[in-house]
Amino acid sequence: MGGFAEIDWNRIWRETRQQRTCKAKGSQDWDRKAASFARRNRQSPYIDHLLTIINPEPTATVLDVGAGPGTLAIPMARRVRQVTALDFSTRMLEELTVGAAAAGLGNITTVRAAWEDDWSALGLVPHDIAVASRSLAVDDLEAALVKLNHFARQRVYLTDRVGAGPFDPEVFAAVGRTFESGPDYIITLNLLYSLGIHARVDFIPAEYSACYASRAEAVDSLIWMLEELQPGEAEKFETYLAERLSCQVDGTWTVARRHRPLWAVLWWEKE
Ligand SMILES: C[S@@+](CC[C@H](N)C(=O)[O-])C[C@H]1O[C@@H](n2cnc3c(N)ncnc32)[C@H](O)[C@@H]1O
């Protein structure tokens, strides 16, 4: 085999993560984002597309890692026997529980845990299908992939960024910052290969213009991308808003983006 077999993709992932502009968010950051994330992602073409790709059997049990407010877990639970939704954010799981009750679903179990925790010690057992949708926020990618693979009996699905993923490099450029997007799916694909897993790859276009219930929510979400505005950036940010933010006839607000965000779906069957 050529020298490429020796490439340490886990190290490349970790180093690329350290260089990225948007640093890791803890469970409290996700807690704060839970309500607006839930509202914004209630109707999501991305989720419809992902469900079409997964096409689960009605008898399946599904483990959803980084389930958030149930954007996938709730529509998934309508189609399968049982869903376990794992997330480290209490507020996200609260949103999920409220959403599941409103949908009349009694087949979702929530588990509050981080990627890094010992899931077996929490009583978690392998499910037919394991999914990690837009939730691969880990430093040790290899450990996360091995764990996800272990907790699946039949198939594993994960979605990962392509390039900047959901971040808009133009927002950073607008306030005068350089933007390093961090690792994307090509590292994950190679790391899987080094683990002997030959994953298939699909792509899902993310929404082009994010839609928000109010102007304040749209602005909050953009500022969240920047973490916080630094002195001297406010005026530039206002100029960006004036150019890109618009109110629709139905009263919702949209942000026009030139970069179309794309997600990669990596999936494989267990031997
Ligand atoms: C972008 S949301 C994705 C939610 C849902 N899977 C979807 O695709 O709509 C990412 C979720 O991953 C969770 N998350 C991030 N880092 C995590 C970690 N280290 N352990 C467990 N959950 C984590 C966050 O709390 C958040 O709910």
The ligand as an SDF file (V2000), in Angstrom:
LIG
                    3D

 27 29  0  0  0  0  0  0  0  0999 V2000
  -27.0330   21.4920   14.7370 C   0  0  0  0  0  0  0  0  0  0  0  0
  -27.8240   20.6040   16.0350 S   0  0  0  0  0  0  0  0  0  0  0  0
  -28.4500   19.2190   15.1090 C   0  0  0  0  0  0  0  0  0  0  0  0
  -29.7760   18.7300   15.5890 C   0  0  0  0  0  0  0  0  0  0  0  0
  -30.4070   17.6380   14.7220 C   0  0  0  0  0  0  0  0  0  0  0  0
  -29.5920   16.4160   14.7320 N   0  0  0  0  0  0  0  0  0  0  0  0
  -30.5830   18.1510   13.3130 C   0  0  0  0  0  0  0  0  0  0  0  0
  -29.9110   17.7040   12.3850 O   0  0  0  0  0  0  0  0  0  0  0  0
  -31.4450   19.0450   13.1310 O   0  0  0  0  0  0  0  0  0  0  0  0
  -26.4350   19.8950   16.9010 C   0  0  0  0  0  0  0  0  0  0  0  0
  -26.8440   19.1970   18.1850 C   0  0  0  0  0  0  0  0  0  0  0  0
  -25.7150   18.4550   18.6560 O   0  0  0  0  0  0  0  0  0  0  0  0
  -25.6450   18.5940   20.0600 C   0  0  0  0  0  0  0  0  0  0  0  0
  -24.2440   18.4020   20.4520 N   0  0  0  0  0  0  0  0  0  0  0  0
  -23.1770   19.1760   20.1160 C   0  0  0  0  0  0  0  0  0  0  0  0
  -22.0560   18.7080   20.6750 N   0  0  0  0  0  0  0  0  0  0  0  0
  -22.4140   17.5970   21.3800 C   0  0  0  0  0  0  0  0  0  0  0  0
  -21.7000   16.6760   22.1980 C   0  0  0  0  0  0  0  0  0  0  0  0
  -20.3730   16.7840   22.3840 N   0  0  0  0  0  0  0  0  0  0  0  0
  -22.3870   15.6620   22.7550 N   0  0  0  0  0  0  0  0  0  0  0  0
  -23.7340   15.5350   22.5750 C   0  0  0  0  0  0  0  0  0  0  0  0
  -24.4690   16.3850   21.8280 N   0  0  0  0  0  0  0  0  0  0  0  0
  -23.8140   17.3990   21.2370 C   0  0  0  0  0  0  0  0  0  0  0  0
  -26.1660   19.9910   20.3490 C   0  0  0  0  0  0  0  0  0  0  0  0
  -26.6580   20.1160   21.6750 O   0  0  0  0  0  0  0  0  0  0  0  0
  -27.2530   20.1350   19.2950 C   0  0  0  0  0  0  0  0  0  0  0  0
  -28.5120   19.7670   19.8080 O   0  0  0  0  0  0  0  0  0  0  0  0
  1  2  1  0
  2  3  1  0
  2 10  1  0
  3  4  1  0
  4  5  1  0
  5  6  1  0
  5  7  1  0
  7  8  2  0
  7  9  1  0
 10 11  1  0
 11 12  1  0
 11 26  1  0
 12 13  1  0
 13 14  1  0
 13 24  1  0
 14 15  1  0
 14 23  1  0
 15 16  2  0
 16 17  1  0
 17 18  1  0
 17 23  2  0
 18 19  1  0
 18 20  2  0
 20 21  1  0
 21 22  2  0
 22 23  1  0
 24 25  1  0
 24 26  1  0
 26 27  1  0
M  CHG  2   2   1   9  -1
M  END
$$$$
